Amino acid sequence: MALTPRPRTRHVTTALLASAVSVCLLAASAPSPAAPLGVGDRLFPHLGNPGYDVESYDLAFTYSGSNSKPLTAVTTIDAVTTAALERINLDFSHGTVGSVEVNGVPATFTSAGDDLVVTPGEPLSEGSVVRITVRHTSDPVSVEGQDGGWVRTKDGLAMANQADAAHLVFPSNDHPSDKALFTIHVTAPEGYTAVANGLPVGVDRGARTTTWTYRTEHPMATELTQVSIGRSTVLHRTGPHGLPVRDVVPTKDRAKLEPWLAKTPDQIAWMEGKVGLYPFETYGLLMAEAQTGFELETQTLSLFEKDLFTQPAYPKWYVESIMVHELSHQWFGDSVSPRAWSDLWLNEGHATWYEALYAEENAHKPMEARMKAAYRASDTWRAAGGPPAAPKKPQPGQKISIFRPNVYDGAALALYALREEIGRPAFERLERTWVALHQDGTATTADFEDLASSMSGRDLSGFFKGWLYGEKTPPMPGHPEWKSDAPRARKGAR
């Protein structure tokens, strides 16, 4: 996600991805007691669910042509139990559930907090292969104090599920520690185009509607799911090594946006030169006519506000660096996903790092100057949001508030300190090894610390303790003269 401050030419939404509402149940209930569960994430304690590992999702959405009406949907989850289960908790809290089946047999269900609690006819033993089918609606209209999930655009819908809003769209194990393969079907009226993560595997054209099917070739976290429905054009080009690149733009803006989109293949090549081959089957930009206040690294199809590319207040170098920010997330955050949300700095710190490095190498914006400015503000960022690897919990009703400067430039500052500490060659080897070692998986801050120590041949535990967990910013290696301003109180700061 890119939350770098921009020239303010319009109101920017800051209260996205807020708390969810209860599932509406039509005709079934489960024996009590049913309780919400979670995987124990420090920042989102009720997110995700224990006892099973999702292998794949099959999502089917039917869009009526109105982005203010619920979509009809069927979610099919293939999973393997990791413990004996009498009930299966799914994250889902903004739709109406009509029925649930477990292995083809009707199951009872109820709601508990943000969970849909399913009780199969027979308990499931550890190691069971299970298929859960939920017929439900998916409501694109958020209620007061709750945003995220579906994003209503001028001509349809898109998705923004970070950090914990995928379960506002479809039942899931909504935590990045449980990645899975996805197949996504979207049915929409004539005149609309639907695009989703991965590659197209089928188009079924009927008399009045068309169904598009997309499938991922690599596992994906739920928060990275993307579905675009709109009066759109899909533009195709070729990236490095024959990589298919496809962009989704409002049809009326195709010519205006093409010069920006043409930059993507060279940006992919630049990133490959830094960290290795692009990790997925395709890439592209989804340019939405919506005001979100951010860009988002949804896997293989990054979400951008169209205005970023059309507002004259945004300098060319800045827009290009934000494009690279989301592109670099495909390695850092998407291919290598955080095991817990406290590991968010590994996503955003690296994306900010390559954003700044690209600006240095292509627009003569010195990295050192940006890092010196970040150092000056870093103690204020730590006081407001916590150190990079131990961010403060989100504010009530402000779940997006974990995306603070401490995990962007504050985390990039820690990477700069690491490069100064171990030297550029060792740092660059570390970066390449990190993404190769953990490709298609999840990783923790401790994993990064251990790999850095191993590759540098030094015990860096003390270094990381200060830079990632300290209340105050440590001295910058090689720059003892850099100073951080004393934290200053700001009205409304968080």
C-alpha positions in Angstrom: 0.0 0.0 0.0 1.3 3.5 -0.8 0.3 6.1 1.7 3.1 8.6 0.9 1.8 12.1 1.4 0.7 13.8 -1.9 0.0 17.4 -2.8 -3.4 17.8 -1.4 -5.8 18.8 -4.2 -8.8 17.0 -2.8 -10.2 15.3 0.3 -8.4 12.0 1.0 -10.3 9.3 2.9 -8.5 8.2 6.1 -11.0 6.0 7.8 -11.0 2.9 5.6 -11.2 -0.7 6.6 -13.1 -0.2 9.8 -14.9 -2.7 11.9 -17.4 -5.1 10.3 -21.1 -5.8 10.9 -22.9 -9.0 11.7 -23.8 -11.6 9.2 -27.5 -11.8 8.5 -28.8 -15.3 8.7 -31.9 -16.5 6.8 -32.8 -20.0 7.9 -30.3 -21.9 10.0 -28.6 -21.9 13.4 -25.9 -23.9 15.1 -25.9 -25.2 18.7 -24.5 -22.7 21.2 -22.1 -21.8 22.4 -20.4 -20.4 19.2 -17.6 -17.9 19.7 -15.4 -15.9 17.5 -11.9 -17.2 17.2 -8.6 -15.9 15.8 -5.0 -17.0 15.2 -3.7 -14.6 17.9 -2.4 -11.8 15.8 -1.2 -9.1 18.1 -2.9 -6.3 16.1 -6.0 -8.2 15.0 -6.6 -10.8 17.6 -9.9 -12.2 16.1 -8.6 -12.3 12.5 -8.1 -15.7 10.9 -9.1 -19.0 12.4 -7.2 -22.0 13.9 -7.8 -25.7 13.1 -7.5 -25.8 9.3 -5.4 -24.8 6.4 -7.1 -23.5 3.2 -5.8 -25.0 0.0 -7.9 -23.1 -2.4 -10.9 -20.7 -2.9 -13.4 -20.7 -5.7 -15.3 -17.4 -5.7 -18.3 -16.8 -8.0 -19.9 -13.3 -8.0 -22.9 -12.1 -10.0 -23.1 -8.4 -10.6 -26.5 -6.8 -11.4 -25.2 -3.7 -13.0 -25.8 -1.5 -9.9 -22.9 -1.0 -7.4 -25.4 -0.2 -4.7 -27.0 -3.6 -4.6 -25.6 -6.8 -3.1 -24.0 -9.3 -5.4 -25.1 -12.9 -5.3 -22.1 -15.1 -4.6 -20.9 -18.7 -3.9 -17.7 -19.3 -2.0 -16.2 -22.7 -2.1 -13.3 -23.4 0.2 -11.1 -26.5 0.0 -9.1 -27.1 3.2 -7.3 -29.6 5.3 -8.0 -29.7 9.1 -4.9 -29.4 11.3 -6.9 -30.3 14.4 -10.1 -32.2 15.3 -13.0 -29.8 14.8 -16.6 -29.8 15.8 -17.1 -26.4 14.3 -15.4 -24.5 11.5 -15.1 -20.7 12.0 -14.9 -18.6 8.9 -14.3 -14.8 8.8 -17.4 -13.2 7.2 -19.5 -10.3 8.3 -21.1 -8.2 5.6 -23.5 -10.3 3.7 -26.6 -12.6 4.0 -25.9 -16.3 4.2 -28.5 -18.5 2.6 -26.9 -22.0 3.0 -23.7 -23.8 3.9 -22.6 -27.3 2.9 -19.7 -29.3 4.2 -18.5 -32.0 1.8 -21.8 -31.7 0.0 -24.0 -32.2 3.1 -26.1 -29.3 4.5 -24.6 -27.8 7.7 -26.0 -25.5 10.4 -24.4 -22.1 10.9 -24.6 -19.0 13.0 -22.7 -15.8 13.6 -20.3 -14.9 16.4 -18.7 -11.5 16.2 -17.1 -11.3 12.8 -17.2 -15.1 12.3 -19.5 -17.4 10.5 -19.5 -20.5 12.6 -20.4 -23.7 10.7 -21.3 -27.0 12.4 -21.0 -30.0 10.1 -23.2 -33.1 10.6 -20.3 -35.0 11.9 -17.1 -33.8 13.7 -14.0 -33.6 11.5 -10.9 -35.5 12.5 -7.4 -34.0 12.2 -6.1 -34.4 8.6 -9.6 -34.4 7.1 -10.0 -33.0 3.6 -13.0 -30.7 3.7 -15.0 -28.7 1.1 -17.1 -25.8 2.5 -19.7 -24.2 0.2 -21.3 -21.0 1.3 -24.1 -19.4 -0.7 -24.4 -15.8 0.3 -24.6 -12.2 -0.8 -21.7 -9.7 -0.9 -22.8 -6.2 -0.1 -20.7 -3.4 -1.7 -22.4 -0.7 0.4 -20.5 -0.1 3.7 -22.3 1.0 6.8 -21.2 4.0 9.0 -17.9 3.3 10.6 -17.0 0.5 8.2 -15.2 0.7 5.0 -13.1 -1.6 2.9 -13.7 -4.7 0.9 -15.6 -3.6 -2.2 -14.7 -0.1 -3.5 -17.5 1.6 -5.4 -16.1 3.2 -8.5 -17.9 5.6 -11.0 -18.6 2.7 -13.3 -18.6 -0.4 -11.1 -16.5 -2.0 -8.4 -13.0 -2.9 -7.3 -11.5 -4.4 -4.1 -9.3 -3.0 -1.3 -9.1 -5.7 1.3 -6.0 -4.6 3.3 -5.6 -5.1 6.2 -8.6 -7.2 7.3 -11.5 -6.5 5.0 -11.6 -9.6 2.7 -14.2 -11.1 5.0 -16.5 -8.2 4.2 -16.6 -9.6 0.7 -16.4 -13.4 1.0 -16.1 -16.1 3.7 -12.5 -16.9 4.3 -9.6 -17.5 6.7 -8.8 -13.8 6.5 -5.2 -13.7 7.6 -2.0 -13.5 5.5 -0.5 -16.5 7.3 -2.9 -18.8 5.4 -2.3 -18.3 1.7 -4.2 -20.3 -0.9 -4.8 -20.6 -4.7 -7.8 -18.7 -6.1 -10.2 -19.2 -8.9 -12.6 -16.3 -9.5 -15.7 -16.2 -11.6 -17.5 -12.9 -12.3 -20.8 -12.6 -14.2 -21.8 -9.1 -15.3 -24.3 -7.6 -17.8 -23.5 -6.7 -21.3 -21.2 -3.6 -21.5 -19.1 -4.5 -18.5 -15.7 -6.1 -18.3 -14.5 -8.1 -15.3 -10.8 -8.8 -14.4 -9.4 -10.6 -11.4 -6.1 -11.8 -10.0 -4.1 -14.2 -12.2 -4.7 -15.3 -15.8 -7.9 -15.6 -17.7 -9.0 -19.3 -18.1 -12.4 -18.8 -19.7 -15.1 -16.4 -21.0 -18.7 -17.6 -21.3 -20.8 -15.1 -23.3 -24.6 -15.4 -22.9 -27.4 -13.4 -24.4 -27.3 -10.7 -21.8 -24.4 -11.5 -19.5 -20.8 -12.6 -19.7 -18.9 -14.7 -17.1 -15.2 -14.3 -16.9 -13.0 -16.8 -15.0 -9.5 -16.1 -13.7 -7.1 -18.3 -11.8 -3.9 -17.7 -9.9 -0.8 -19.9 -10.4 0.7 -18.9 -7.0 -0.8 -18.9 -3.5 -2.3 -15.6 -2.4 -3.3 -13.9 0.9 -7.0 -13.0 1.1 -6.1 -9.3 1.6 -4.5 -9.3 -1.9 -7.7 -10.4 -3.7 -8.8 -8.1 -6.6 -11.9 -8.0 -8.7 -12.6 -5.2 -11.2 -16.0 -4.8 -12.7 -16.6 -1.7 -14.9 -16.9 -0.2 -18.3 -13.3 -1.0 -18.9 -10.7 -1.8 -21.5 -8.0 -4.3 -20.9 -4.7 -3.3 -22.5 -2.0 -5.9 -23.2 1.8 -5.6 -23.6 4.8 -7.8 -23.0 7.2 -7.5 -20.1 10.6 -9.1 -19.5 11.0 -12.7 -20.6 7.7 -12.6 -22.3 5.8 -11.8 -19.2 2.1 -11.0 -20.0 1.3 -7.5 -18.8 -2.3 -6.4 -18.7 -3.8 -3.1 -17.5 -7.4 -2.3 -16.8 -8.5 1.3 -17.5 -11.7 3.2 -18.0 -12.4 2.9 -21.7 -12.8 6.6 -22.1 -9.4 7.3 -20.7 -7.4 4.7 -22.6 -5.4 7.1 -24.7 -4.6 9.5 -21.8 -3.3 6.7 -19.6 -1.3 4.7 -22.2 2.0 6.7 -21.8 2.0 5.9 -18.1 1.2 2.2 -18.6 4.0 1.9 -21.2 6.5 2.4 -18.4 5.6 -0.8 -16.6 7.8 -3.3 -18.5 11.0 -1.2 -17.9 10.1 -0.9 -14.3 9.7 -4.6 -13.9 13.1 -5.0 -15.6 14.6 -2.5 -13.1 13.2 -4.4 -10.1 14.4 -7.7 -11.5 17.9 -6.2 -11.7 17.7 -5.5 -8.0 16.1 -8.6 -6.5 15.6 -11.3 -9.2 12.9 -12.5 -11.5 9.3 -11.3 -11.2 7.6 -13.9 -9.0 4.1 -14.2 -10.6 2.4 -15.2 -13.9 1.3 -11.7 -14.9 1.3 -8.1 -13.8 -0.7 -4.9 -14.5 -2.3 -1.8 -13.2 -6.0 -1.3 -12.4 -6.8 2.4 -12.7 -10.1 3.0 -10.9 -12.3 6.0 -10.9 -12.5 6.2 -7.1 -11.1 8.2 -4.3 -9.5 5.8 -1.8 -6.6 7.8 -0.5 -4.1 5.1 -1.3 -2.8 2.7 -3.9 -2.8 -1.1 -3.2 -0.6 -4.0 -4.2 -3.3 -6.5 -5.0 -1.5 -9.5 -6.3 -0.7 -9.4 -10.1 -3.1 -6.4 -10.5 -2.2 -3.3 -8.4 -5.0 -0.9 -7.6 -4.4 2.8 -8.4 -6.6 5.9 -8.3 -6.9 7.2 -11.8 -6.4 10.7 -10.5 -2.9 10.0 -9.5 -2.0 9.9 -13.3 -4.2 12.8 -14.4 -3.8 15.5 -11.6 -1.2 18.0 -12.8 -0.1 18.6 -9.1 1.7 15.2 -9.1 5.2 15.4 -10.5 6.2 12.8 -13.1 9.0 11.4 -11.0 6.7 11.0 -8.0 4.1 9.1 -9.9 6.7 6.8 -11.4 8.1 6.1 -8.0 4.7 5.2 -6.6 4.2 2.8 -9.5 7.5 1.1 -8.4 6.3 1.1 -4.8 3.3 -1.1 -5.7 5.3 -3.2 -8.2 8.0 -3.9 -5.6 5.3 -5.2 -3.2 4.8 -8.1 -5.6 8.1 -9.4 -4.2 7.8 -7.9 -0.7 4.4 -8.5 0.8 2.7 -10.6 -2.0 5.2 -13.3 -2.9 6.8 -13.1 0.6 3.9 -12.3 2.9 4.0 -11.3 6.5 3.3 -14.1 9.0 1.7 -11.6 11.3 0.6 -8.0 10.8 3.4 -6.8 13.1 5.7 -7.9 10.3 4.1 -5.2 8.1 7.4 -3.2 8.0 8.9 -6.0 5.9 6.3 -5.1 3.2 6.1 -1.3 3.5 9.7 -0.7 4.4 11.0 -2.5 1.4 8.4 -1.0 -1.0 9.4 2.5 0.3 13.1 1.5 -0.1 12.8 0.6 -3.8 10.5 3.6 -4.4 13.2 5.9 -3.1 16.0 4.0 -4.9 14.2 4.3 -8.2 13.7 8.0 -7.6 17.4 8.3 -6.9 18.6 6.4 -10.0 16.0 7.8 -12.4 15.0 11.2 -11.2 18.2 12.4 -9.3 16.4 12.4 -5.9 19.2 11.4 -3.5 18.4 8.6 -1.1 20.7 10.0 1.5 18.7 13.3 1.6 15.4 11.4 2.0 16.8 9.2 4.8 18.4 12.1 6.6 15.0 13.8 6.6 13.4 10.6 7.8 15.9 10.3 10.6 15.0 13.8 11.8 11.3 12.8 12.1 11.9 9.2 13.2 11.5 9.6 17.0 8.2 11.4 16.4 7.0 8.5 14.3 8.1 6.0 16.9 6.3 7.9 19.6 3.1 8.1 17.6 3.0 4.7 16.0 5.5 2.5 17.8 8.8 1.2 16.4 8.8 -0.4 12.9 8.5 -4.0 14.0 6.2 -3.4 17.0 3.6 -1.0 15.6 0.9 0.3 17.9 -2.6 -1.3 17.6 -5.1 0.4 15.3 -7.4 3.0 16.7 -11.0 1.8 17.3 -12.8 2.2 14.0 -9.5 3.1 12.3 -8.0 -0.2 11.3 -6.0 1.4 8.5 -4.1 3.4 11.1 -1.5 0.7 11.4 -0.2 2.2 8.1 1.7 5.0 9.7 5.0 6.6 8.7 6.9 4.3 11.1 6.3 1.3 8.8 7.0 3.3 5.6 10.0 5.7 5.7 10.7 4.7 9.3 11.2 1.1 8.2 13.1 2.1 5.0 15.4 4.1 7.4 16.1 0.9 9.2 17.0 -0.8 5.9 19.3 2.2 5.1 21.0 1.7 8.5 21.4 -2.0 7.7 23.1 -1.2 4.4 25.4 1.2 6.1 26.1 -1.4 8.8 26.9 -4.4 6.6 27.9 -2.7 3.3 26.1 -2.5 0.0 27.3 -5.9 -1.5 26.1 -7.9 1.5 22.8 -5.9 1.7 22.1 -6.5 -2.0 22.8 -10.3 -1.6 20.5 -10.4 1.4 17.6 -8.8 -0.6 17.9 -11.3 -3.4 18.3 -14.3 -1.1 15.3 -13.2 1.1 12.8 -13.1 -1.8 14.1 -16.3 -3.3 14.2 -18.2 0.0 10.6 -17.3 1.0 8.9 -17.1 -2.4 5.2 -18.0 -2.3 5.4 -18.3 1.5 5.2 -16.3 4.7 8.0 -14.9 6.8 8.7 -13.1 10.1 10.9 -10.3 11.3 13.0 -12.9 13.1 13.5 -14.8 9.8 14.9 -11.6 8.3 17.1 -10.9 11.3 18.5 -14.5 11.2 19.2 -14.3 7.4 20.9 -10.9 7.7 23.2 -12.2 10.5 24.0 -15.4 8.6 24.8 -13.6 5.3 26.8 -10.9 6.9 28.7 -13.3 9.1 27.9 -11.2 12.2 25.5 -11.3 15.1 23.1 -8.4 14.3 20.6 -9.1 17.1 21.7 -5.9 18.9 21.4 -3.8 15.8 17.9 -5.1 15.0 16.8 -4.7 18.6 17.5 -1.0 18.5 16.3 -0.3 15.0 13.2 -2.4 14.9 12.0 -2.3 18.5 13.6 0.6 20.3 11.6 3.6 21.5 14.3 5.9 20.3 16.1 5.8 16.9 19.7 4.5 17.3 22.6 6.4 15.9 22.9 6.1 12.1 26.0 4.0 11.1 28.4 6.2 9.1 26.4 9.4 10.0 26.9 10.1 13.7 26.0 13.7 13.1 22.4 13.0 12.1 19.9 14.1 14.7 16.3 13.2 15.4 14.0 15.9 16.7 12.3 15.3 20.0 8.8 13.8 19.6 6.2 16.6 19.2 2.6 16.3 20.1 0.2 16.9 17.2 -3.5 17.3 17.6 -5.2 14.2 16.3 -1.9 12.4 15.8 -2.1 8.6 15.8 
